[in-house]
Structures are given as C-alpha cells and as structure tokens.
Amino acid sequence: MSLTGTDAYDSAGPLPSLVERAVAAARRHGFAHSCRPEQGRLLHTLAGGAAGIVGETGTGCGVGLAWLASGVREGVRLVSVERDAERARVATEVFADRPEVEILHGDWRRIEERGPYDLLVLDGGGQGKAPGDLAADVTRLLAPDGTVVIDDFTPAPGWPPLHDGVPDTARLHWLEHPALRATELRLARDLSTVVGVRRLPPAGAG
C-alpha cells in the first residue's frame, strides 16, 4: 500500500489489461493507496516463478493482485485478504472472470486458511510495522523455498536502517529473520521493499 499509489499510474506507461481494470476501479471508488507501478512490476516478475499458491494481504481494489495475476503461469492459484467489505466487493468484481483468484473478506490472518504459499505478499497486515500488528509467521505460511515480500519502506543509506532516527525494528525483523535469506531492493529514490526466501532445511533434517 502506498499513500498516493493510485495517482502514480497517471504516468506509468503501458500496463497489463487487468492492472488497467483494477486501477480504473480504484479511481472510481476513490481509493488512493494502490501499490505503485514500481512495486507492481516487481510482483509481476516474482509471480512468474510461483508454481502453487500466491497469497496477499491487503487487496485494496486489486491493483497489486492484478500485477500478480498478470504474471503467474497457468494453473497457479491466488488468494488475497481485504478487511474492508466494500473494497473486497470491488476487487471481486475486478476479478470476476478470473476463477483462479479468490478474495477473502476479513482480518489479514485469514490468509492462514490457505497455503502454504510459494509467494506471499504482505501489504495489508502481517508486516509487523504498525503497533499491534504482529509479523506473519513465515515458517508456517511459506512453502520451503517460498518467497515473502514486504513493501513500502524508505531506502536506508546505512546500517542499521533507521526510522525516525532509531533502528527500524520492523525492517530488521525481516532482514535478519533466521528462517529467511532476505535483502532490501531499492525500487525508486523513495521506495524499497524487502524480499526474503525461506531457507531450506539442512540435508537429512527431519
């Protein structure tokens, strides 16, 4: 989710048709917080490597989900959770002709009803950024060698990464997570994302 993400599509250039449909829905319903095009293109690329199920928290009006759905191979399922009932309804309409896409209404933890995921995008809960928002348990939600994406960070020039002048504990949680091989990718001057791959268990481990 980006505070002015929907407006960023005014000059985004050619888009997949499904993304255009979702952006149009977001504009009609006054939803400003769609994922930015830079993030969407990353999701599109990562989705192409998924073989089973793709999950997302925070559907919004479906822009990020549209990037994912436009990138996956045939046979891959997608599940997204949206806490706002009206936005969930709007997104369901956007994907009405895409039977491989399932949108659940409720708290982000409903993502636990499906999976484990080959690719999990934490955009509307489970990031551990906000007070009271627990970080998702990737050891349960990710398939072995599965990928998690946590977006909407501001690029940090040094180490440790700072937020309001103090170490950014939410970002460090993911970058130093013992179950992940994680890195931060800079997508724009003001935007970065953390991508982590679940470590495979040691050979011979039960």
C-alpha positions as CSV (number, residue, x, y, z in Angstrom):
1,M,0.0,0.0,0.0
2,S,1.3,3.4,-1.0
3,L,-0.3,6.7,0.2
4,T,-0.5,8.1,-3.3
5,G,0.0,4.9,-5.3
6,T,-3.1,5.2,-7.5
7,D,-2.0,8.6,-8.7
8,A,1.3,7.2,-9.8
9,Y,-0.4,5.4,-12.6
10,D,-1.2,8.7,-14.3
11,S,2.3,8.5,-16.0
12,A,3.0,4.8,-15.7
13,G,3.0,4.0,-19.4
14,P,1.6,0.7,-20.9
15,L,0.1,-1.6,-18.3
16,P,-1.3,-5.2,-18.4
17,S,-5.0,-5.0,-19.2
18,L,-6.0,-6.5,-15.8
19,V,-3.9,-3.8,-14.0
20,E,-5.7,-1.1,-16.0
21,R,-9.0,-2.6,-14.9
22,A,-8.0,-2.5,-11.2
23,V,-6.6,1.0,-11.4
24,A,-9.8,2.2,-13.0
25,A,-11.8,0.6,-10.2
26,A,-9.6,2.2,-7.6
27,R,-10.1,5.6,-9.1
28,R,-13.9,5.2,-9.4
29,H,-14.1,4.3,-5.7
30,G,-11.6,7.0,-4.5
31,F,-9.0,4.5,-3.3
32,A,-5.7,6.3,-3.3
33,H,-3.5,3.7,-1.7
34,S,-2.8,1.2,-4.5
35,C,0.6,-0.3,-4.8
36,R,2.9,1.8,-7.0
37,P,3.9,0.7,-10.5
38,E,7.5,0.0,-9.4
39,Q,6.3,-2.4,-6.8
40,G,3.7,-3.9,-9.2
41,R,6.4,-4.7,-11.8
42,L,8.4,-6.5,-9.1
43,L,5.4,-8.5,-8.1
44,H,4.7,-9.4,-11.7
45,T,8.2,-10.7,-12.1
46,L,8.2,-12.7,-8.9
47,A,4.8,-14.2,-9.6
48,G,6.2,-15.8,-12.8
49,G,8.3,-18.1,-10.5
50,A,5.4,-19.4,-8.4
51,A,4.2,-22.9,-9.0
52,G,1.4,-23.4,-6.4
53,I,-0.4,-20.7,-4.5
54,V,0.2,-17.0,-4.3
55,G,-1.1,-15.1,-1.3
56,E,-1.6,-11.4,-0.5
57,T,-2.8,-9.4,2.5
58,G,-4.4,-6.1,1.8
59,T,-6.3,-6.4,-1.5
60,G,-7.4,-2.8,-1.7
61,C,-9.2,-2.5,-5.1
62,G,-7.0,-5.2,-6.5
63,V,-4.1,-3.3,-8.2
64,G,-1.3,-5.3,-6.6
65,L,-3.3,-8.5,-7.1
66,A,-3.7,-7.7,-10.8
67,W,0.0,-7.4,-11.2
68,L,0.4,-10.8,-9.6
69,A,-2.4,-12.4,-11.6
70,S,-0.9,-11.0,-14.8
71,G,2.4,-12.6,-14.1
72,V,1.6,-16.1,-12.9
73,R,1.7,-19.2,-15.0
74,E,-1.4,-21.2,-15.9
75,G,-2.6,-23.4,-13.0
76,V,-1.4,-21.1,-10.2
77,R,-4.0,-20.0,-7.7
78,L,-4.1,-16.6,-6.0
79,V,-5.7,-15.7,-2.6
80,S,-6.0,-12.2,-1.2
81,V,-7.5,-10.9,2.0
82,E,-9.1,-7.5,2.4
83,R,-10.5,-6.2,5.7
84,D,-12.8,-3.5,4.2
85,A,-16.0,-5.1,2.9
86,E,-16.6,-2.5,0.1
87,R,-13.1,-2.8,-1.2
88,A,-13.4,-6.6,-1.1
89,R,-16.6,-6.4,-3.2
90,V,-15.0,-4.0,-5.7
91,A,-11.9,-6.3,-6.1
92,T,-14.2,-9.3,-6.5
93,E,-15.8,-7.6,-9.4
94,V,-12.4,-6.8,-11.0
95,F,-11.5,-10.5,-11.0
96,A,-15.0,-11.8,-11.8
97,D,-13.6,-13.6,-14.9
98,R,-10.5,-14.9,-13.2
99,P,-11.6,-18.2,-11.4
100,E,-8.1,-18.8,-10.2
101,V,-8.3,-15.7,-8.0
102,E,-10.0,-15.9,-4.6
103,I,-10.7,-12.8,-2.4
104,L,-11.5,-13.2,1.3
105,H,-13.0,-10.5,3.4
106,G,-11.7,-10.2,6.9
107,D,-8.7,-9.7,9.1
108,W,-5.3,-10.4,7.4
109,R,-4.9,-13.6,9.4
110,R,-7.5,-15.2,7.1
111,I,-4.6,-15.8,4.8
112,E,-3.7,-18.7,7.1
113,E,-6.8,-20.5,5.8
114,R,-4.9,-21.3,2.6
115,G,-1.3,-22.1,1.7
116,P,1.4,-22.8,2.3
117,Y,2.4,-20.2,-0.3
118,D,5.1,-20.2,-3.0
119,L,4.8,-16.4,-2.9
120,L,3.3,-14.3,-0.1
121,V,2.9,-10.5,-0.4
122,L,2.4,-8.8,3.0
123,D,0.8,-5.4,2.1
124,G,-2.2,-5.1,4.5
125,G,-1.3,-6.8,7.7
126,G,1.4,-9.2,8.9
127,Q,4.2,-6.8,8.2
128,G,4.8,-6.0,11.9
129,K,5.1,-2.3,11.1
130,A,2.1,-0.8,13.0
131,P,1.5,-1.1,16.8
132,G,-0.4,-4.2,17.4
133,D,0.3,-5.7,14.0
134,L,2.2,-9.0,14.6
135,A,4.6,-10.1,11.9
136,A,3.3,-13.1,9.9
137,D,4.8,-16.5,10.8
138,V,6.6,-17.4,7.6
139,T,7.7,-20.7,8.9
140,R,4.0,-21.8,8.7
141,L,2.8,-19.7,5.8
142,L,5.7,-20.2,3.3
143,A,6.4,-23.4,1.4
144,P,10.1,-24.5,1.6
145,D,12.0,-22.1,-0.7
146,G,8.9,-19.8,-0.9
147,T,9.2,-16.1,-1.2
148,V,7.8,-13.3,1.0
149,V,7.6,-9.7,0.0
150,I,7.2,-6.8,2.5
151,D,6.8,-3.4,0.7
152,D,6.7,0.3,1.3
153,F,9.9,1.0,3.1
154,T,12.0,4.2,2.5
155,P,15.5,3.3,1.3
156,A,18.1,3.5,4.1
157,P,21.6,4.7,3.3
158,G,23.4,3.0,6.2
159,W,23.2,0.1,8.7
160,P,21.2,-0.4,10.7
161,P,18.3,1.0,8.8
162,L,16.7,3.9,10.7
163,H,13.1,5.0,11.1
164,D,12.5,8.4,12.8
165,G,16.2,8.3,13.9
166,V,16.1,4.9,15.6
167,P,16.7,1.4,14.3
168,D,13.8,0.2,12.1
169,T,12.8,-2.9,14.1
170,A,10.2,-3.9,11.6
171,R,12.6,-3.9,8.7
172,L,15.3,-5.6,10.8
173,H,12.9,-8.3,11.7
174,W,12.7,-9.4,8.1
175,L,16.2,-8.7,7.1
176,E,17.6,-10.8,10.0
177,H,14.9,-13.4,10.2
178,P,16.6,-16.8,10.8
179,A,14.2,-18.6,8.5
180,L,14.8,-16.3,5.5
181,R,17.6,-15.3,3.2
182,A,16.4,-11.7,2.8
183,T,17.6,-8.5,1.1
184,E,16.2,-5.0,0.5
185,L,15.6,-3.9,-3.1
186,R,15.5,-0.2,-4.0
187,L,12.7,0.4,-6.5
188,A,12.8,4.2,-6.6
189,R,14.5,7.1,-4.8
190,D,11.8,7.0,-2.2
191,L,10.7,3.3,-2.2
192,S,12.2,0.0,-1.3
193,T,10.9,-3.5,-0.5
194,V,12.2,-6.5,1.4
195,V,12.2,-9.8,-0.3
196,G,13.0,-13.0,1.5
197,V,13.3,-16.6,0.5
198,R,12.6,-19.3,3.1
199,R,15.7,-21.3,3.9
200,L,15.6,-25.0,3.0
201,P,16.1,-27.3,6.0
202,P,19.6,-28.8,6.3
203,A,20.1,-32.1,4.3
204,G,18.9,-35.0,6.4
205,A,16.9,-32.9,8.8
206,G,13.6,-34.4,9.9
